[in-house]
Amino acid sequence: MSKHIISVEHSPKIHQRNDPQHVNDRTFFIDASNHSLTAIPLEIFTFTELEEVHLENNQIEEIPKEIQHLKNIRVLYLDKNNLRSLCPALGLLSSLESLDLSYNPIFCPSLVVVSFLHALRELRLYQTDLKEIPVVICKNLHHLELLGLTGNHLKCLPKEIVNQTKLREIYLKRNQFEVFPQELCVLYTLEIIDLDENKIGAIPEEIGHLTGLQKFYMASNNLPVLPASLCQCSQLSVLDLSHNLLRSIPKSLAKLRKMTEIGLSGNRLEKVPRLICGWTSLHLLYLGNTGLHRLRGSFRCLVNLRCLDLSQNHLDHCPMQICALKNLEVLGLDDNKIGQSLKELYIENNHLEYLPVSLGSMPNLEVLDCRHNLLKQLPDAICQAQALKELRLEDNLLTHLPENLDSLVNLKVLTLMDNPMEEPPKEVCAEGNEAIWKYLKENRNRNVMATKIQAWWHGTMVRKGFGKFGELLKPRKKGKTSPKDKKGKKDVKGKPGKGKKK
């Protein structure tokens, strides 16, 4: 199960068509990705009507000057190649709107040519070892809507970034920012900011100026507090603050009524912030490893939750509030203390088909009520719950009981009515526990005896060489040494054999 909100770093690319297509002088789309190309085929440049070219995931080392012939090209993907420099001719593509140069070892000075692409709306430079952004890019490109810089070595943004007055998405994940880029707070068109996995210690109050912000990713930083002004980002729907140093959330954030996803895992909250229970539109809530001992009673108001992570906390019982979450699809309760002190577990009238193996690790469990479900079998691990006194299993689909169920010496109540029982048969089950234990014990003894007889019979057949076992004796009859006799006697090449000198 995913523990954190996943930020979508790329706007969806236009669907790549990998099927063979008829190429002519009116071709608008070519996909040559994943072909182990070391150079761009020159034939591509003869199709002057091309608008979209995919060359990603090859081994291309340079862009030829013939690229300038593609006057109508709007989309060019060259990510995951071996480009180190960019030819000046690339800057002549006046219609280019989307350029991806990610995962290339490009020399920073070579990126200056990108500043001539005045129509550019999307520029992706993920993981290109950038230590700084060429200032001319920020000065000359006035139509950028998406700027992808994830996985570089950036510590700050040039002040000229404020010229990007149309920028909607900026991705700065996995860089080396220690201070929140203040310049972003004047880019009022921003809708998505991704600063995951940096070293930022504070978010400025000016973040509240970004009233159009919809998705804000600040996971894996060093944030001890949040600014109260974040509540002014009224369009905010996704907020990932996982793995920071937070102990609380400002009460003012209760105003964010459009929240659908929030990640708080790995913080020091110790209790669920009260305001979260008022975000009734939440679909995803991550509270793993936050020191929780219980949930608030108002937690049941989160009726639209589909995914809830409560793993790695200190919960000692399954919170009853969860039962009110009718739309819940994914629930993480792993690595808690549930079962250590649990004495009674009532899960009747559901649609359960299986019980968890973890029942066997509940040393204090005395009552287990599973009536009116769809159980097809019981886990063998249930025989380890030695404190069990009552096991109610009426109206299920059970046909067999675990072979060692009679090891539950404290079990006084076992109900099996309305099950299609075969082992033990229904008539035995109707006679009560003593009859069931006797049947299980006798059946186990029969199985042990049958196993011994079968082993003896096979041994006899092998020794006498009868039937299909006769083949096992053929090597001996022919005077050959069996593989078993050879074991340990064959000299290993380069090593002395037994009894030989080195």
C-alpha positions as CSV (number, residue, x, y, z in Angstrom):
1,M,0.0,0.0,0.0
2,S,1.3,3.4,-0.9
3,K,2.0,5.5,2.2
4,H,2.3,8.9,0.7
5,I,0.5,11.0,-1.8
6,I,2.1,10.6,-5.2
7,S,2.7,13.9,-7.0
8,V,2.2,13.6,-10.8
9,E,5.2,15.4,-12.1
10,H,4.3,15.3,-15.8
11,S,1.3,16.6,-17.5
12,P,0.0,13.7,-19.6
13,K,1.9,13.4,-22.8
14,I,-0.1,13.0,-26.0
15,H,-0.7,9.3,-26.5
16,Q,2.1,7.5,-28.2
17,R,1.1,5.4,-31.2
18,N,3.4,2.4,-31.5
19,D,1.5,0.7,-34.3
20,P,3.0,0.9,-37.8
21,Q,1.6,3.9,-39.7
22,H,1.7,5.1,-43.3
23,V,4.3,7.8,-43.6
24,N,4.0,10.5,-46.3
25,D,4.7,14.2,-46.8
26,R,1.6,15.0,-44.7
27,T,2.8,13.1,-41.6
28,F,2.1,15.0,-38.4
29,F,3.3,12.4,-35.8
30,I,6.3,10.1,-35.5
31,D,7.2,7.8,-32.6
32,A,10.8,6.6,-32.7
33,S,11.1,6.1,-28.9
34,N,12.7,2.9,-27.4
35,H,14.5,2.0,-30.6
36,S,18.2,2.1,-29.3
37,L,18.9,4.9,-31.7
38,T,22.4,6.5,-31.5
39,A,21.4,9.3,-33.8
40,I,18.2,10.9,-35.1
41,P,17.3,9.4,-38.4
42,L,17.8,12.1,-41.1
43,E,14.7,10.8,-42.9
44,I,12.6,12.4,-40.1
45,F,13.7,15.9,-41.2
46,T,12.2,15.4,-44.7
47,F,8.7,15.4,-43.2
48,T,8.3,19.1,-42.9
49,E,4.6,18.9,-41.7
50,L,5.6,17.1,-38.5
51,E,4.0,18.5,-35.4
52,E,5.0,15.9,-32.8
53,V,8.2,13.7,-32.6
54,H,8.9,11.1,-29.9
55,L,12.6,10.2,-29.6
56,E,12.7,9.4,-25.9
57,N,14.6,6.4,-24.3
58,N,17.3,6.0,-27.0
59,Q,21.0,6.6,-27.0
60,I,21.1,9.8,-29.1
61,E,24.2,11.9,-28.5
62,E,23.5,15.0,-30.6
63,I,20.8,16.9,-32.4
64,P,21.8,17.6,-36.0
65,K,21.4,21.1,-37.5
66,E,18.7,19.6,-39.9
67,I,16.3,19.9,-36.9
68,Q,15.6,23.4,-38.2
69,H,13.6,22.0,-41.1
70,L,10.8,21.0,-38.8
71,K,9.2,24.4,-38.9
72,N,5.8,23.2,-37.7
73,I,6.9,21.0,-34.8
74,R,5.0,21.7,-31.6
75,V,6.1,18.7,-29.4
76,L,9.6,17.2,-29.1
77,Y,10.5,14.6,-26.6
78,L,14.2,13.8,-26.2
79,D,14.3,12.6,-22.6
80,K,16.4,9.6,-21.6
81,N,19.2,10.0,-24.2
82,N,22.9,10.9,-24.0
83,L,22.7,14.5,-25.1
84,R,25.5,16.7,-23.7
85,S,25.0,19.8,-25.8
86,L,22.3,21.4,-27.9
87,C,22.9,22.7,-31.4
88,P,22.0,26.3,-32.1
89,A,19.5,25.1,-34.8
90,L,17.2,23.9,-32.0
91,G,16.5,27.5,-31.2
92,L,15.0,28.1,-34.6
93,L,11.9,25.9,-33.9
94,S,9.6,28.9,-33.5
95,S,6.4,26.8,-33.1
96,L,7.8,24.4,-30.4
97,E,5.5,24.4,-27.4
98,S,6.6,21.3,-25.4
99,L,10.2,20.2,-25.0
100,D,11.5,17.4,-22.8
101,L,15.2,17.0,-22.3
102,S,15.0,15.1,-19.0
103,Y,17.6,12.5,-18.0
104,N,20.3,13.8,-20.3
105,P,23.8,14.9,-19.1
106,I,23.4,18.3,-20.6
107,F,26.1,21.0,-20.0
108,C,24.3,24.0,-18.4
109,P,25.7,26.6,-20.8
110,S,24.2,24.6,-23.7
111,L,20.7,25.3,-22.4
112,V,20.9,28.9,-23.5
113,V,19.6,27.9,-26.9
114,V,16.3,27.0,-25.2
115,S,15.8,30.7,-24.4
116,F,15.1,31.3,-28.1
117,L,12.0,29.1,-28.1
118,H,9.6,31.9,-27.4
119,A,6.5,29.8,-28.0
120,L,7.5,27.2,-25.4
121,R,4.8,26.3,-22.9
122,E,6.2,23.2,-21.3
123,L,9.9,22.6,-20.5
124,R,11.0,19.5,-18.7
125,L,14.6,19.2,-17.4
126,Y,14.2,16.5,-14.8
127,Q,17.5,15.0,-13.5
128,T,19.9,16.8,-15.8
129,D,22.4,17.6,-13.1
130,L,21.5,21.3,-13.1
131,K,23.1,23.5,-10.4
132,E,21.4,26.6,-11.6
133,I,18.8,27.7,-14.2
134,P,20.2,29.9,-17.0
135,V,18.8,33.4,-16.3
136,V,18.0,34.0,-20.0
137,I,15.5,31.2,-19.9
138,C,13.5,33.0,-17.2
139,K,14.0,36.3,-19.0
140,N,13.0,35.3,-22.5
141,L,10.4,32.6,-22.1
142,H,7.1,34.4,-21.2
143,H,4.6,31.7,-22.1
144,L,5.8,28.8,-19.9
145,E,3.0,27.0,-18.1
146,L,5.0,24.0,-16.8
147,L,8.6,24.0,-15.6
148,G,9.9,20.6,-14.5
149,L,13.2,20.6,-12.6
150,T,12.9,17.6,-10.3
151,G,16.1,15.7,-9.4
152,N,18.7,18.4,-9.8
153,H,21.1,20.3,-7.5
154,L,19.3,23.6,-7.3
155,K,19.6,25.6,-4.1
156,C,17.7,28.7,-5.3
157,L,15.8,30.1,-8.2
158,P,16.9,33.1,-10.2
159,K,14.9,36.3,-9.3
160,E,14.0,36.5,-13.0
161,I,11.6,33.6,-12.4
162,V,9.0,36.3,-11.5
163,N,8.8,36.9,-15.3
164,Q,6.9,33.6,-15.7
165,T,3.5,35.2,-15.2
166,K,1.7,32.3,-16.9
167,L,3.4,29.5,-15.0
168,R,0.8,27.0,-13.6
169,E,3.0,24.1,-12.5
170,I,6.5,23.9,-11.1
171,Y,8.3,20.7,-10.0
172,L,11.3,21.1,-7.8
173,K,11.3,17.8,-6.0
174,R,14.7,16.2,-4.9
175,N,16.8,19.3,-5.1
176,Q,18.8,21.1,-2.4
177,F,16.6,23.9,-1.3
178,E,17.0,24.9,2.3
179,V,14.9,28.0,2.0
180,F,11.5,28.2,0.4
181,P,11.9,30.0,-3.0
182,Q,10.2,33.4,-2.1
183,E,9.9,34.2,-5.8
184,L,7.2,31.6,-6.1
185,C,4.8,33.6,-3.9
186,V,4.4,36.3,-6.6
187,L,3.6,33.9,-9.3
188,Y,-0.2,34.2,-8.8
189,T,-1.1,31.8,-11.6
190,L,0.6,28.8,-9.9
191,E,-1.7,25.8,-9.4
192,I,0.8,23.1,-8.5
193,I,4.0,23.4,-6.5
194,D,6.2,20.3,-5.8
195,L,9.0,20.8,-3.3
196,D,9.1,17.2,-1.9
197,E,12.4,15.9,-0.6
198,N,14.3,19.1,0.0
199,K,15.6,20.6,3.3
200,I,13.2,23.5,3.7
201,G,12.6,24.6,7.3
202,A,9.8,27.1,6.8
203,I,7.0,28.2,4.5
204,P,6.7,32.0,4.2
205,E,3.4,33.7,5.2
206,E,3.3,35.1,1.6
207,I,2.2,31.6,0.4
208,G,-1.3,32.9,1.1
209,H,-1.0,35.2,-2.0
210,L,-1.3,32.1,-4.2
211,T,-5.1,31.9,-4.1
212,G,-5.3,29.7,-7.1
213,L,-3.0,27.0,-5.7
214,Q,-4.6,23.5,-5.9
215,K,-1.8,21.0,-5.2
216,F,1.0,21.6,-2.7
217,Y,3.7,19.0,-2.1
218,M,6.1,19.6,0.8
219,A,6.8,16.0,2.0
220,S,10.2,15.0,3.4
221,N,11.4,18.5,4.5
222,N,12.2,20.0,7.9
223,L,8.9,21.9,8.6
224,P,8.1,22.3,12.3
225,V,5.1,24.5,11.7
226,L,2.8,25.7,9.0
227,P,1.9,29.4,8.2
228,A,-1.7,30.3,9.2
229,S,-1.9,32.2,5.9
230,L,-2.1,28.8,4.0
231,C,-5.8,29.0,4.6
232,Q,-6.0,31.8,2.0
233,C,-5.2,29.2,-0.7
234,S,-8.9,28.5,-0.9
235,Q,-8.6,26.2,-4.0
236,L,-6.2,23.8,-2.3
237,S,-7.4,20.2,-2.7
238,V,-4.1,18.2,-2.3
239,L,-1.6,18.8,0.5
240,D,1.3,16.5,1.2
241,L,3.2,17.3,4.4
242,S,4.4,13.7,5.2
243,H,7.7,13.2,6.9
244,N,8.2,16.6,8.5
245,L,8.5,17.8,12.1
246,L,4.9,18.9,12.6
247,R,3.2,18.6,15.9
248,S,0.0,20.4,15.0
249,I,-1.8,22.1,12.1
250,P,-3.0,25.7,12.3
251,K,-6.8,25.9,13.1
252,S,-7.2,28.4,10.3
253,L,-6.8,25.6,7.8
254,A,-10.3,24.5,8.6
255,K,-11.4,27.0,6.0
256,L,-9.9,24.7,3.2
257,R,-13.2,23.1,2.4
258,K,-12.0,21.6,-1.0
259,M,-9.4,19.2,0.5
260,T,-9.6,15.8,-1.0
261,E,-6.1,14.4,-0.2
262,I,-3.8,15.1,2.7
263,G,-0.6,13.3,3.7
264,L,0.6,13.7,7.3
265,S,2.5,10.4,7.8
266,G,5.8,10.6,9.6
267,N,5.0,13.7,11.7
268,R,4.8,14.0,15.5
269,L,1.1,14.7,15.8
270,E,0.1,12.1,18.5
271,K,-3.5,12.8,17.9
272,V,-5.7,13.5,14.8
273,P,-6.0,17.3,14.3
274,R,-9.6,18.2,15.0
275,L,-10.0,20.3,11.9
276,I,-9.3,17.3,9.6
277,C,-12.6,15.8,10.7
278,G,-14.4,18.8,9.2
279,W,-12.9,18.1,5.7
280,T,-15.8,15.8,4.7
281,S,-14.7,15.8,1.1
282,L,-11.5,13.9,1.9
283,H,-10.8,10.9,-0.3
284,L,-7.3,10.0,0.8
285,L,-5.9,10.5,4.3
286,Y,-2.4,9.3,5.4
287,L,-1.7,9.3,9.1
288,G,0.9,6.5,9.3
289,N,3.6,6.7,12.0
290,T,2.2,9.8,13.7
291,G,2.0,8.5,17.3
292,L,-1.8,8.0,17.4
293,H,-3.3,6.1,20.3
294,R,-6.9,6.6,19.2
295,L,-9.2,8.4,16.8
296,R,-11.6,11.2,17.5
297,G,-15.3,10.5,17.7
298,S,-15.8,13.0,14.9
299,F,-13.6,10.9,12.6
300,R,-16.8,9.1,11.6
301,C,-17.8,12.3,9.7
302,L,-15.2,11.5,6.9
303,V,-17.7,9.5,5.0
304,N,-16.1,10.0,1.6
305,L,-12.8,8.5,2.6
306,R,-11.6,5.8,0.1
307,C,-8.0,5.3,1.4
308,L,-7.0,5.6,5.1
309,D,-3.5,4.8,6.3
310,L,-3.1,4.4,10.1
311,S,-0.1,2.1,10.0
312,Q,2.8,2.2,12.5
313,N,0.9,3.8,15.3
314,H,0.0,2.8,18.8
315,L,-3.6,1.7,18.3
316,D,-4.5,-1.2,20.5
317,H,-7.9,-1.9,19.0
318,C,-9.6,-1.5,15.7
319,P,-11.3,2.0,15.9
320,M,-15.1,1.7,15.8
321,Q,-15.3,5.0,13.9
322,I,-13.9,3.2,10.8
323,C,-17.2,1.2,10.6
324,A,-19.0,4.4,9.6
325,L,-16.7,5.0,6.6
326,K,-19.0,3.3,4.1
327,N,-16.9,4.3,1.0
328,L,-13.5,3.0,2.4
329,E,-11.7,0.8,0.0
330,V,-8.1,0.7,1.4
331,L,-7.3,0.6,5.1
332,G,-3.8,0.3,6.6
333,L,-3.6,-0.8,10.2
334,D,-0.3,-2.7,10.0
335,D,2.3,-2.4,12.7
336,N,0.1,-1.2,15.5
337,K,-0.7,-2.9,18.8
338,I,-4.1,-4.3,17.9
339,G,-4.6,-7.7,19.4
340,Q,-2.0,-7.4,22.2
341,S,-4.7,-6.6,24.7
342,L,-7.8,-7.5,22.7
343,K,-10.1,-9.9,24.5
344,E,-13.3,-9.9,22.4
345,L,-13.7,-9.4,18.7
346,Y,-17.1,-9.2,17.1
347,I,-17.2,-9.2,13.3
348,E,-20.6,-10.9,12.7
349,N,-23.0,-9.9,9.9
350,N,-20.4,-8.9,7.2
351,H,-19.2,-10.5,4.0
352,L,-15.9,-11.9,5.2
353,E,-14.5,-14.8,3.2
354,Y,-11.3,-15.3,5.2
355,L,-9.9,-14.4,8.6
356,P,-6.4,-12.9,9.0
357,V,-3.5,-15.1,10.0
358,S,-2.7,-12.5,12.7
359,L,-5.5,-13.9,14.9
360,G,-2.9,-16.4,16.1
361,S,-0.8,-13.5,17.6
362,M,-3.6,-12.3,19.9
363,P,-2.6,-13.9,23.2
364,N,-5.5,-12.5,25.2
365,L,-8.3,-13.1,22.7
366,E,-11.2,-14.9,24.5
367,V,-14.2,-14.3,22.3
368,L,-14.3,-14.4,18.5
369,D,-17.8,-14.0,16.9
370,C,-17.8,-14.5,13.1
371,R,-21.4,-15.5,12.7
372,H,-23.3,-14.7,9.4
373,N,-20.3,-14.2,7.1
374,L,-19.0,-16.1,4.0
375,L,-16.0,-17.8,5.6
376,K,-14.8,-20.8,3.6
377,Q,-12.0,-21.9,5.9
378,L,-10.3,-21.0,9.2
379,P,-6.5,-20.1,9.2
380,D,-4.4,-22.8,11.0
381,A,-2.9,-19.9,13.0
382,I,-6.1,-19.7,15.0
383,C,-4.9,-22.8,16.9
384,Q,-2.3,-20.5,18.5
385,A,-4.9,-18.3,20.2
386,Q,-4.7,-20.4,23.3
387,A,-6.8,-18.0,25.4
388,L,-9.9,-18.5,23.2
389,K,-13.0,-19.5,25.1
390,E,-15.8,-18.8,22.6
391,L,-15.7,-19.3,18.8
392,R,-19.0,-18.6,17.1
393,L,-19.1,-19.6,13.4
394,E,-22.8,-20.2,12.6
395,D,-24.0,-19.5,9.1
396,N,-20.8,-19.5,7.1
397,L,-19.5,-21.7,4.2
398,L,-17.1,-23.8,6.3
399,T,-16.5,-27.4,5.2
400,H,-13.4,-28.2,7.3
401,L,-11.9,-27.3,10.6
402,P,-8.1,-26.9,11.3
403,E,-6.6,-30.3,12.1
404,N,-5.3,-29.1,15.5
405,L,-8.2,-27.1,16.6
406,D,-8.6,-29.4,19.6
407,S,-5.3,-27.8,21.0
408,L,-7.5,-24.9,22.1
409,V,-7.8,-26.3,25.6
410,N,-9.8,-23.3,27.0
411,L,-12.4,-23.4,24.2
412,K,-15.8,-24.0,25.8
413,V,-18.2,-22.7,23.1
414,L,-17.9,-23.7,19.5
415,T,-20.9,-23.2,17.3
416,L,-21.0,-24.5,13.7
417,M,-24.7,-24.6,12.8
418,D,-25.7,-23.8,9.2
419,N,-22.3,-24.7,7.7
420,P,-21.8,-27.3,4.9
421,M,-19.4,-29.3,7.2
422,E,-17.6,-32.3,5.9
423,E,-14.7,-32.7,8.3
424,P,-16.0,-33.3,10.9
425,P,-19.4,-34.3,9.4
426,K,-22.5,-32.4,10.5
427,E,-23.8,-35.2,12.7
428,V,-20.5,-35.1,14.7
429,C,-20.6,-31.3,15.0
430,A,-24.2,-31.6,16.3
431,E,-22.9,-33.7,19.3
432,G,-20.8,-30.9,20.7
433,N,-17.2,-30.1,21.5
434,E,-16.2,-33.5,23.0
435,A,-17.3,-35.3,19.9
436,I,-15.5,-32.9,17.6
437,W,-12.3,-33.1,19.6
438,K,-12.5,-36.9,19.5
439,Y,-13.1,-36.9,15.8
440,L,-10.2,-34.5,15.1
441,K,-7.8,-36.6,17.3
442,E,-8.8,-39.9,15.6
443,N,-8.6,-38.4,12.2
444,R,-5.1,-37.0,13.0
445,N,-4.0,-40.4,14.2
446,R,-5.4,-42.0,11.0
447,N,-3.5,-39.6,8.9
448,V,-0.3,-40.3,10.8
449,M,-0.7,-44.0,10.4
450,A,-1.6,-43.7,6.7
451,T,1.6,-41.7,6.2
452,K,3.7,-44.4,8.0
453,I,2.1,-47.2,5.9
454,Q,2.6,-45.3,2.7
455,A,6.3,-44.7,3.6
456,W,6.8,-48.4,4.5
457,W,5.1,-49.5,1.2
458,H,7.2,-47.2,-0.9
459,G,10.4,-48.4,0.8
460,T,9.5,-52.0,0.2
461,M,8.7,-51.4,-3.5
462,V,12.1,-49.6,-3.9
463,R,14.0,-52.4,-2.2
464,K,12.4,-55.1,-4.3
465,G,12.5,-53.1,-7.5
466,F,8.8,-53.5,-8.3
467,G,6.9,-51.5,-10.8
468,K,8.0,-48.0,-11.6
469,F,10.5,-48.2,-8.7
470,G,12.5,-50.8,-10.6
471,E,14.3,-48.1,-12.6
472,L,16.0,-47.0,-9.3
473,L,17.9,-50.4,-9.1
474,K,19.1,-50.6,-12.7
475,P,22.5,-48.8,-12.2
476,R,23.4,-51.3,-9.5
477,K,22.3,-54.4,-11.6
478,K,24.5,-53.2,-14.5
479,G,27.5,-52.9,-12.2
480,K,27.5,-49.1,-12.4
481,T,28.2,-46.8,-9.5
482,S,25.1,-44.8,-8.4
483,P,25.2,-41.1,-8.2
484,K,25.0,-41.4,-4.4
485,D,28.2,-43.5,-4.4
486,K,30.0,-41.0,-6.4
487,K,29.2,-38.1,-4.0
488,G,32.3,-36.7,-2.4
489,K,34.7,-38.9,-4.5
490,K,35.0,-36.9,-7.7
491,D,38.1,-34.6,-7.7
492,V,37.4,-31.0,-8.0
493,K,39.3,-29.4,-10.9
494,G,42.3,-27.5,-9.5
495,K,42.1,-29.1,-6.1
496,P,43.8,-32.2,-4.7
497,G,41.7,-35.3,-4.3
498,K,41.4,-37.2,-1.0
499,G,44.7,-38.9,-0.1
500,K,46.7,-37.1,-2.8
501,K,49.5,-34.7,-2.2
502,K,49.1,-31.0,-3.0
